[in-house]
Amino acid sequence: MTREQHSVLAPEVPEALQAPGSGGPAPRAALSAQARLYAGLRRRRRWLVPLLVALLLAQMAVAMVTTAVRQTPTIDEPVYVATATDYLREHRVRYNAEHPPLGKLVIMAGVAFADPRYDASFHGDQGEVGRHLLYESGNDPWRLMLWARLPVIALTLLFGLVVFAFAREVAGRAAGLAALALYAFCPDVIAHGSLATLDVPAAGFVLTSAWLVWRARGRPRLYLPLAGAALGAALATKMSALPALPVLMLLAAVSVYPREWAGRRTVVARALVAAAVVALAALAVVWAAYLAVDPRLRFAPADPVPVVHGLRGRLTALLPFPHAYRAGMLMQFSMEDYPWQGYLFGRLYTGSLWYYLPAALLVKTPLGMLSLWAAGAVAVVRIRRPRPAAPYILLPPAVLLAAAMTGSRDFGTRYAVFVPMFLAVGAGSLLLVRRRWAGVAAGALVLFVAVSSVRAFPYYLPYSNEAFGGPAKTHLRLHDSNVDWGQDLGRLADRLRERYRGERVWLVYKGAAPPAYYGIHAADPRRAPLDEVHGVLVVSDSSVAKARGKLAALIHSSRAIDDVGHSITIYRR
């Protein structure tokens, strides 16, 4: 046997198992012991990755559950919880018709365990129904809200597994762990993943669909229907996911493009079939979501459905969605026509700014994460191994962000929460750069992200990065769900009892919960003469940002002495 034949047939001996100083194999006994050691190290590596995944998701779960336990209902949550309860008890599509039912069906899974008292005969708009359920029906709002939030928390954790799996398949296990770390420490994902709202579920379903379309390159018959189902789940959660439909249909067509030569008709036919499978599966899930609420598909909205004229109205009527879905689209179009107020970098304006979401993301994303997003996007495009995945990672968030930037509601980065999910996947590809500094830099930046996120605990909603002063300064640049969404009323009640007991309290609160329920007995200073307003003045930071007239005069003639959760400011007057 020649030396070349021996080198091919003999097993490779690791360097650690070579006899020292000889260049040849170690003696048989030593080789056996060292082989056992090497095999043990390999076994340890096998369970090390699952252990790290579990640890990252565990810390994320602790952060989200702790946040969920401490926060009072945000502005949108009572509506979603009341709608979910109405689904559970009355099996009808009546409230919150502007959003499809799937996200609220997820919330309903937790509401069912809480088993709340519900008065189906109560009349009012969806906000009043939510307040009646939480505060006037004999239910414990803390307990009910926790149960409503837990299914969304669980779903957010599952999307973390999708981030890990997607990045691992594109760039390896180390990339998967880096991507998961960015996801698990992302303040926006933690903040909105711990609420009974729809933003994170919709974004996570779009991400899952993109990952499954990517996997369809190998097994299209299995993964294309699953990708369509995940996309349908996104469409059945929030209508803002609709721009992802043509994008993922296109990517499905790309996924089945033949690697070998084929005739033009064959290529076109395969592409059309792939796109149709995704679209039909998505459509089926949307119909299934409405059928799950009411098998008879009855629709009796509590609010009137607006009439929308022009091209939007005609196109909506042609869509093959349930009647309730199309009515919800008309409601959304009507809300887009409303002159909302926005606030950005100290400027209060009416309407919308096209650059609002990019600017808000710049403020509310950890600096290390921004760096890794940029470097990862370049790596995905330039390095051969992850390059085929570039359209799947970069195109959906780009299209969704462009669509969101044209909207009229500049209320928060929750409208772009898909960006940290997708770009976390791309960021892992930086580890494929064949430079020693790349791995060290990526590790340092991930650590920087983790430290910045942990320092914000438990105030993730008003997070901003160090360049903009941290969570305590966010209210100077942004408002609404970026900072102050009504989440700190319970904390305010505790603070007033601890530090300001017995003092006269004046309150301007932006939120859905009634302050009196939490023991806060305060008057509205805007309804009293200026010279009668003395004592403790409490103002939600969104109201501070938008203060005009009398409220502005009250604030300017008062002294800030305290803040609660970086979302409510306490003044002495």
Buried (B, 14 or more C-beta within 10 A) or exposed (E): EEEEEEEEEEEEBEEEBBEEEEEEEBEEEEBEEBBEEBEEEEEEEEEEBEEBBEEBBEBBBEBBBBBBEBBBBBBBBBBBBBBBBBBBBBEBBBBBBBBBBBBBBBBBBBBBEBEBEBEEEEEEEBBBBBBBBBBBBEBEBBEBBBBBBBBBBBBBBEBBBBBBBBBBBBBBBBBBBBBBBBBBBBBBBBBBBBBBBBBBBBBBBBBBBBBBBBBBBEEBEEBBBBBBBBBBBBBBBBBBBBBBBEBBBBBBBBBBEEEEEEEEEEBEEBBEBBBBBBBBBBBBBBBBBBEBBBEEEBBEBBEEBBEBEEEBBEEBEEEEBBEBBBBBBBBBBBBBEEEBBBBBEEEEEEEBBEEBBBBBBBBBBBBBBBBBBBBBBBBBBEBEBBBBBBBBBBBBBBBBBEBBBEBBBBBBBBBBBBBBBBBBBBBBBBBBBEEEEBBEBBBEBBEBBBBBBEEBBBBBBBBBBEEBEBBEBBBBBBBBBBBBBBBBBBBBBEBBEEEBEEEBBBBBBBBBBBBEBBEBEBBEBBEEEEEEBEBBBBBBBBBBBBBEEBBEEBBEEBEEBBBBBBBBBBBBB
